[in-house]
Amino acid sequence: MTVYLRAHHLLCILTYIGKGYSPAFTNNMTVIAGRISTGEMIQIVEGPDDICAPRRAENDAHCRDDSIHHRDRQAAKDVGQILTLQIGPGTKLCLDTYALKRLRAAFTQHQIRSACISCQWENLCTSIATNGYSGAVV
C-alpha cells in the first residue's frame, strides 16, 4: 500500500509522539506513522491527505487554507534539498533510516523549518527535536 502525504507532513511525521488535534486525528496519525515506520511507500499529494482525513469535515479544518498550501511548497523545497530529490505531487519516496537521519539532523539544525513558522505545534516539535526525538513514533 501507499501512504498519501502532503509535503509539510513529511516534517510533522519526524516529531510525532502521539499528540494531535483530537482523539480521532491522533489515532489516525498513529496508524499512518506506524505504516511509515514499517517502510511503506509515501506518495506526495496536493491538498488533504491520509493524515488530514479525520479533520476534513470539521468547520475549523485548515487543510484547504492557502497558508497550508504555502507550507507544503516550503517543505517540498526544504526536504528536497536535503534528500536531493524533487518533491512535489506524485513524488514517491520511502523514509528509510538514512533519510530519517538526514531529515532529523536538518530539522534539529533548523535547516528545513521554514514551513513550521506560525504552526501551532512548532514549540512541541522543537522540544522533541531538542530531546533527540525521544518517543517519536517514526
Buried (B, 14 or more C-beta within 10 A) or exposed (E): EEBBBBBBBBBBBBBBBEEBBEEEBBEBBBBBBEBBBEEBEBBBBBEBBBBBBBBEEEEEBBBEEEEBBBBBBBBBBBBBEBBEBEBBEEBEBEBEEEBBEBBBEBBBEEEBBBBBEEBEBEEBBBEBBEEEBEEBBB
